[in-house]
Amino acid sequence: MPHISVRRLASQEILEEFLGALQSDGVVRNVFVVGGDPSTPEGPYSDSLQVIRTGLLQQFGCEHVSISGYPEGHPDISSTLLWEAIESKSAALDVAGLPGTIITQFGFDVDAVITWIEAVRGRGIELPIRIGVPGPAGIKRLISYASRFGVASSAGIAKKYGFSLTNLVGTAGPDRFIRELDRRLESSHGEIKLHFYTFGGLRATQEWITSFERERT
């Protein structure tokens, strides 16, 4: 899925050029529009809502737009602004007639995820949700990514994933997280699926998914 990092776009012309390239390659139908890492925008777009409202996505053949969600919060954005953003983007997609999906930041806390899903639905947002899950990866790498994005403490990850901080050798997978999430999801939560972040590599993640599905059947 192509990612459009809007704060990295130096101009509308650059956005059009990028969308045109995606269209030429036949991969523009489904895109993920995010704000991006730069604290200062490199061009006219400070958030993904502005890009959604341009109408350019539809002009270049986009048929589905994914937007971001943060069940465990964001280290640099207040909770109030996060909720305003997701409500505004959901409404903008509806006005534009574009189907959408919410893809969340990866997390480790099922309690936080369930609470967040219920808050999303409580605000009348019915978009399908894909919960971000770290694929199997080295424990040190998991802790490093969590620290970088501010989604969990090392102690919190260890507790949820079942490993010891005194032994950081080896690989941890999201088995426990997924089973607990599955156990607690209800029909009232709407359409919920998973989105894997392949920190440990694409092949390792795919092999883990295949093995996990085999164990469940």
Secondary structure as UniProt FT lines:
FT   STRAND          3..5
FT   HELIX           6..8
FT   HELIX           12..24
FT   TURN            25..26
FT   STRAND          30..34
FT   HELIX           48..54
FT   HELIX           56..59
FT   TURN            60..61
FT   STRAND          64..69
FT   TURN            71..72
FT   TURN            75..76
FT   HELIX           79..96
FT   STRAND          100..104
FT   HELIX           110..122
FT   TURN            123..124
FT   STRAND          129..134
FT   STRAND          137..138
FT   HELIX           139..149
FT   HELIX           154..161
FT   TURN            165..166
FT   STRAND          171..172
FT   HELIX           175..184
FT   HELIX           187..189
FT   STRAND          192..197
FT   TURN            199..200
FT   HELIX           202..216
//
